[in-house]
Amino acid sequence: MKFYGLTLNLKDDPEAIASYKEYHRKVWPEVERSLRQVGIRRIRTFLHGRRLFMYMETDDDCDLDRALVRYLDDPRATEWEDLMRERFQERLPDSKPGQWWLPMEPVYDLEHAP
């Protein structure tokens, strides 16, 4: 398994944040199916204020960049991602053009501690 930590902000709007949470209580089945089909096995998101953190696990042979391109081949996944970006998400100031989720550096893993 490979793992990733990614982050971005949600828009500074309590109603939008509440709506974002509601969407994620009922993620569209096509989106979840498409994520699994490209090798993404687990996604967990955490929210503090408006800072969102996503933990993701993939198959060992998954190339995340290619997987995300294949994921967006599904029109429903593209619709979901467009909705999330337009209505709820906000790039961080140090994001590169076109980059939404910023990768985070792994620092500690209890599983592999001495």
N, C-alpha and C positions, 0 to 999 in steps of 0.2 A: 504494500500500500504506500502511495505517496500522499503527503499532506501539505496543505497550504493555509496560510492565514492572510486574509485580505480585508481592506477597510475602505470606507467612504463615509460621507455625511448624508443624512437625510435633510431635506429642506427644513428650515427653522419655522415650522408651522405645526402646532400641536394637533390640529385636525388632520393634516396630511399624515403625520406620524401615526395617529390612531388608525387611519384608513390603510396605511401600509401594513400595519400589524394585522388588520382584518384580512387583507388580501393573502397574507402568509398563513393564516389559519385555514385557508381554503385554496391552496395553490392549484392551478389548473392541472388536471391529470395529464394532459398532453405535454406540459412542461416537465413534470416529474418523469414521465416516460422517456422523453428526449434526453434528459440529463443522465438517466441510467444507461441509455443506449450508447452514449459516447464514453462511458467508463467512469462516470462520477458516481461514487457509492454512498457518500454521506456529505450532507451540508448541514451545518448548524450556524445560526446567526444569533448575535447578541447585541443588545442596544444599551448604550449609556448616553443619556441626553439625546443628542441627535447623531452621535458617532456610532456607526454600525460596524461590527466585526463579523466576518464570515470565516468559519473553519470548514475546510473541504478535504475529503479523502477521495483518491482516485485509484484505479487499478495501477499496478506497477508499470505496465506498458502504455499507459495513457500519456500522450503529449497534450498538455492542457491547452495550448494555443490552438492546435488542430481540432481538439475536441470541442472547444467553444465555437469554432467556425462551423463544425458539423451540427452542433446543437442548434445554431441559428438557421440551419437549412429547413428546420421545421417552422412553418409560418406562424403557428400558434406560439412557439417559443419566442420568435421575433416580436410578435404582438405584445407578449408579456414583458419582454425586456424594454421595448419602447415605452410602454405604459409606466414601468418602474422608473425609468430615467426621466421621462418628461414630467411626471406628476410628483415624484417623491425624492429622488436621489439628487445629490449634489457632489460634484467632483471636489477633491481636496485641492488646496492651492498649489501643491507641488506636483499635481498630475500633469502628464504629458498630453499633448493634443490627442483627443480620441480615447484617452485612457480613463476608465471609470474607477474600477476597483484597484487600489494600490496594493502590491504584494508587501507582506511584512516578513521580516527576518526571524527565523526560528532562533530562540535564545535558550530555552530549557525544555527538557522532556523527562519527566519523572520515570517513564518507562525505561529509559536508557541511562539513568543515573547510576553511579557506582554503588 
